Amino acid sequence: MVGTGPRSLAPLLDGWRTAGEPAFRSLAARVRLLAVDGRLASGSRLPAERELAAALGVSRTTVSAAYAQLRVSGHLESTRGSGSVVRLPPAPGGRGRAPVVLDLTRAVLPCAPQVHAAAVRAAAELPARAAAGSGYDLVGLPELRELVAARYTARGLPTRADEVLVTPGAQAAIGLLARTLTSPGDRVLVESPTYPHALDALRAVGARPVAVPVRAPGARDAGGWDEEALEGAFARTRPSLAHLMPSFHNPTGAVMPPGQRRAVVELARRYGTRLVVDETTAELAIDGPAPGPFPADAVHVGSVAKTLWGGLRIGWVRADARTVRHLAQHRSPWELGTAVLDQLVVAHALPELDDVLATRREQLRAGRDALLGLLAAHLPGWGLPRVAGGFCAWVELGSESSSALVTAARRRGLHLTAGPRFGLDGAFERFLRVPYGYGTGVLERAVPVLAEAWAEVRTDGADGAGGLDGAGGPGQPGDVV
Ligand SMILES: Cc1ncc(COP(=O)(O)O)c(C=O)c1O
């Protein structure tokens, strides 16, 4: 059984209080959300009441009442002598877990068919590569660095191979940048909502996030980044690093216009901030041409996870050559390089990326149109975004019910990620991320289930904060991409 001490629990509980609600109820709601999300694995032991009360600066009665509520909802089991253990309650009407029918927690696309042929060619090359060296390599294969650099150059951002560092996925790149470019206690600017694992990586190195709002483009509203809020956040907190997703922001789909990109570069220059632009989804345009890369002044993060396949685990950092050398020197002890075979596969597949992207455009268009059509038909009260690219829709529910809805959907075998997973402090109970890269068949099955779950949530009058009472399906740690 894994013990979760008050110190490791504290970052997960950051911002747990909900204004206007009794503290014990907010605390219980946050622990339930962590359990349902899989961030607190079933079987984790929670700290003793007195310890947690001291860590949170609340009375022991508050923690006792929260634990009592969790025991009633089936999310906590307490035994004298062995403490309180997180549980996921069984589905009603049957013991054990609800069968997993549809898992939409991951915003992914199927593996591009070009990957298989590339893997065959890469495997044929492997013996010669293996004979030539140890395979430990901190910057990446020269030919892959060349190819990645050439793609930036072709997209309008001249780049040399020594300005590229290959990593095991964009997430590893974000982790490396977080460790290398920030110190514990530094302010870092993030978007709200944001990509949860970027936030996790920044928090893991002790950075203190400052949020700037991003809104999904809607029917009457262009959405995007609030310029005043950006300026205010830079000026007030002088962040050491900013993590932005300017091209098909995950989860809102917003795209930052060129003028605002220049303004952000200027703000970063003025306040000494390293801009990290995460362009993992930048080439997933549906309606028009893909936005060009962010200006050169930023550190760019890229990946093949959403173009070729997530299972390849290949991403990169594009930065000036000095920063690339600095990052390479600081990779160990966390990682000692990137798998050579995966790099070879990507090197063989990248020349076909334009064909891959043409197919992605069709897949994503079909998925988006199907999803928005189905949602409009089955859930007419929801606010639907205008999505021109990327792989998910950030829908507005009209009430603070996202966690309750996700729990009700899980009981029916439909797994989604609740809005608060994308916020800093339990915000976004009014929102739900729905990925559409799974194909229309899956969406046609999923949306009626979602509508049924919604009907239950509305009938129960659940309001999100207490709405996780009742059964939740299993969450897998780290189950959102
Ligand atoms: C915006 C963003 N950044 C980073 C990642 C992680 O990418 P990778 O699978 O290459 O680590 C994802 C994956 O969903 C993402 O959406």
The ligand as a Gaussian input file, in Angstrom:
#p B3LYP/6-31G(d) Opt

LIG

0 1
 C        0.030000      20.172000     -25.648000
 C        0.735000      18.887000     -25.377000
 N        2.019000      18.906000     -24.987000
 C        2.686000      17.765000     -24.747000
 C        2.094000      16.548000     -24.888000
 C        2.882000      15.296000     -24.607000
 O        3.362000      14.806000     -25.815000
 P        4.263000      13.489000     -25.925000
 O        3.327000      12.343000     -26.049000
 O        5.108000      13.719000     -27.128000
 O        5.089000      13.410000     -24.676000
 C        0.744000      16.477000     -25.279000
 C        0.073000      15.194000     -25.399000
 O       -1.128000      15.139000     -25.470000
 C        0.064000      17.678000     -25.545000
 O       -1.223000      17.672000     -25.926000

